[in-house]
């Protein structure tokens, strides 16, 4: 489970660069603001106790690879990225991390579900984070995964 949080500097942006993503939508990238991106991956340890070391180690490896990819993208674009791997309940860890790092914005993705699957997953991590924090949260839609 991942989330990106940013801390923007107090100064006004100068020479902010822009990019187009998704097509026909413009956004200003973090490097123009002197922002730091806090890339977070949470290993969900809410499973049954006992023999769960292998699944946890597997998720940690996936998380480390994902965080490495975010740091690499930041390096390519001149954006400071701090990587964080936490263990616990994802929604709680994301909210706690945002408070711990005094972020200005939380950015999270969704699965982009529609129809019944959207209703059945109403207790999603993203939905809980939005409810639990007063920090502005940008939710980025998924690839349209849903009922066929």
Residue pairs with C-beta under 8 A, 6 or more apart in sequence:
1 41
1 42
1 44
1 90
1 94
1 125
2 39
2 40
2 41
2 42
2 63
2 66
2 108
2 109
3 40
3 42
3 94
3 97
3 98
3 106
3 107
3 108
3 129
4 37
4 38
4 39
4 40
4 70
4 106
4 107
4 108
5 37
5 38
5 40
5 97
5 98
5 101
5 103
5 105
5 106
5 107
6 30
6 33
6 35
6 36
6 37
6 38
6 103
6 104
6 105
6 107
7 35
7 36
7 38
7 101
7 102
7 103
7 104
8 30
8 33
8 34
8 35
8 104
8 105
9 33
9 34
9 35
11 34
13 28
13 32
13 33
13 34
14 32
15 32
16 28
16 29
16 31
16 32
16 33
17 28
17 29
17 31
17 32
18 26
18 27
18 28
18 29
19 26
19 27
19 29
20 26
21 27
29 77
29 79
30 37
30 79
31 77
31 78
31 79
35 79
35 80
35 104
36 79
36 80
36 81
36 82
37 70
37 74
37 79
37 80
37 81
37 82
38 81
38 82
38 84
38 97
38 101
38 103
39 66
39 67
39 70
39 71
39 74
39 81
39 82
39 83
39 84
40 84
40 85
40 86
40 93
40 94
40 97
41 62
41 63
41 64
41 66
41 67
41 84
41 85
41 86
42 63
42 85
42 86
42 87
42 88
42 89
42 90
42 93
42 94
43 56
43 59
43 60
43 63
43 85
43 86
43 87
43 88
44 59
44 88
44 89
44 90
45 52
45 56
45 87
45 88
45 89
46 89
47 55
56 87
60 85
63 85
64 85
67 83
67 84
67 85
68 83
70 81
70 83
71 81
71 83
73 79
73 81
74 80
74 81
75 81
82 101
84 97
84 101
86 93
86 96
86 97
87 93
90 125
91 125
91 128
91 129
91 132
92 132
94 106
94 108
94 125
94 129
95 129
95 132
95 133
97 103
98 106
98 133
98 135
99 133
99 135
103 135
104 135
104 136
105 135
105 136
105 137
105 138
106 129
106 133
106 135
106 136
106 137
106 138
107 137
107 138
107 140
108 125
108 126
108 129
108 137
108 138
108 139
108 140
109 126
109 139
109 140
109 141
109 142
110 124
110 126
110 139
110 140
110 141
110 142
111 121
111 124
111 142
111 145
112 141
112 142
112 143
112 144
112 145
112 146
113 121
113 142
113 145
113 146
113 147
114 144
114 146
114 147
115 146
115 147
116 147
117 145
117 146
117 147
118 146
126 139
129 137
130 137
130 139
